Amino acid sequence: MTFDKAFFIGTASAAHQVEGNNTNSDTWALEQMKYGGYPEKSGDACDHYHTYREDIRKMAEAGLNSYRFSIEWARIEPEEGVFDEAEMDHYLDMVHACRENGLEPVVTLFHFTSPKWLISKGGWEAEFTVKDFEDYARYVLEHLKGENLKYVCTINEANIGALIAGYIAKMQGEQDLGQLQIGMDLEKMAEEEKARKAECMEVFGVEDAAVFTSPRSEAGMQIIFKAHKAAVDAVHEILPGVKAGLSLSLRDLQYVEGGKENRDRQWQDDFLRYLPAFVNDDFFGVQNYTRTVFDEHGEMPVPKDAEITQMNYEYYPEGLENMIRTVTESFKGEILVTENGIATAEDERRCGFIRTALQGVQNCLDDGLPVKGYFYWSTLDNYEWQSGYSMEFGVMSCDRKTLKHECKPSMYVLGGYAGK
């Protein structure tokens, strides 16, 4: 099975996770902190900042026809109002390298990391961030004129902060007095919270750093969607004909007898409540890794006999097809699968995951659904945020000592689906 040559078959990466030494970003600052929440530092990451041309050549040789990558705001605007032309040229050369190798570049303007100065001003809970993001987006888009892009993704997983806030709320809700009295040193926790706030004040000048992946308030979610809308308008104004959209992190939500109401409530929280903010976008980015099943009590645990990935997700590539079908019930624009993948040391399981997921995409196409591309996450075994380098998502390996990159068999399996 191969797809039409106009259908994107590629991989996805995020600048901070692969480039290395993103020293002006909020995440870099958090990595250096005692209470920043990052046990392992990104350091040189995969050195993709220097190896991107070779990596792109390897993608092309494996058969891929596209590459989704992000532009790093903290590199482009390291100080407020100060834009770095040389860094913009770096990302333009990534576009050119894709073109030279026959890959369609799909650019993401924002993938989790912000300039440190933005957080010091109040970050993603502050209204001014909308204008700051628009200014950054317009700078980048002006430089992308003439590059003949087809798609620009404004914000990756716009809902991640809300998902984190919901998870924390559920965890807190599960704690009763008895649990709190066993195995928890509340005095020590209070002391560490004071220390965290003091360290945050020292590093950022605020007690709570409202980074993009912080637990998000409802007001903060509206700021994110206003920033998205401003960027979409800028894309349409500066790059007429280029399609704009965002992506959300979405689990395939299923239910057993008695669980439909809980499932529907979760779908409202995960997707439908945000729909008005992007319903008129040109495309929507589906990002799916697993499923969650509900019964009358709520979320069910992962079945004991289920295969589990390194991320402790259930191995469930069938979820992508289900997610595409569910999204297209409400969203009528084009669909890009902007992320779908598995963390595993067993590349044959990755190959199987890709095969099953892409069969699901083909099933959707057979039914006339407007899916335009599939981007496997991720290009490389990269820096997986607070999990450090322990998660192996890549179709390319990265030797942690030499930083040498090698294609895995799964890269060629993926490339084999691209139409010629």
C-alpha positions, 0 to 999 in steps of 0.5 A: 500500500502506498499513498498518493504522491500529494499525500504527506508521509514524514516525521515530526520534530520540535526544535528544543527536543532535537537542536540542543543548547536552546539557552534563551528559552524558558525550558533551558532555564527550568532545566538548570533549576533545582526545583525546575522539574527536569531531572535531566538537562537537554544539553546538546540534544541531538545536535540537529541544529548542525546535522539537519541537512544530513538528517533531511538527506537520510529522510529523503533516501528512506522515501519520505516526502515531507518534514514537520519541524518547529521554529524556535521563538527563543532563538528568533527573539532572544531579547524582547523586540530584538530579532536575530536575522542569522537564526531566521536564516538557519530555519530558512535553510532548513526549508531549502534543505527540504526542497533540495531533497524533495521534502515538503516543509511543514513549519510549526511556529510554536512547540512548547518553548518560549523565550525566557523574557516572555515568562518574566513578563507573566507568560501564558497567563498574561494578555500581552502574550497575544501581541508578543506572539503575533509580532514573532509570528509576523516576523517569521512569516515575512521571511517565509515569503516566496518559500511556497509553503503549503501549511503552517501550524501555529501552536502545537498541542494548544490544550497541553496546559489544560490537560496537565491542570485536569490531571493534577485536579484528578490526583488531588481529588483522589486524595482523602485525609487517610491517604494524606496521613500516610507516606507524605511529609506535608511539612517538607512539601510546604518547605519545597514549595517555598524554595521553588517559589524563591528559586523561580523568583531568582531565575524569572523574577516571578514566583510562578513561571507561567510556561506553556506546559504549566497547568493552564487556567481558563483565562490562559486558554483564551490567551492561547487561542487569541494568539492562535487566531492572530497568527492565523490571520497573519498567515492569511495576510502575509502568505495568501494561499497557505493553510493555517491551523493548530494541533491538539493532544487527543486520546481515543476515548472509548466506553463500555456499558454504562460509560458513555456519559463519562466518555462524552463528558471527557470529549467535551473537555478535550475537544468540543469546548475548544472547537469554536476557537479553530472551527474555521481554520484551514486544517486541524492537526490530530495528535494521538498516541493511545486510547482511554476507556470509560465505564460508569465510574470513569476512566478504566485502568489499562488492561493487565494483559495490554502491551505497554509502551515506554511512556506507560501508554497502551499500545493502540495504533488503532486509536488514530483512525478512530480519532480522525473519524471522531474529529471530522464529525465536528471539524470540516476542514482538512486533517493533518496527522501532525503526531502519532508514534510509539516509544519503544526499544523494539523497532519491529513494534514501531514498524507494526505500529506505523503499519496499523496506523497508516492502514487506519488512515487509508480506511479514512481516505477510502471513506472520503475523509479529508486527510492530507498527511501523516507525520510520525513522532518522532524523527529522532530519539530525542529529549522527551522533556521531563523524561529526558533521553529515556524514551525512544520515539525515533525512526532515527537513533541518536548515540548519546556519546557521539550524537551520530544518527542512524536510520532504523528499519522503521524509517524505511517502512514509513518511507515505503508508504510515500507515493512517487 
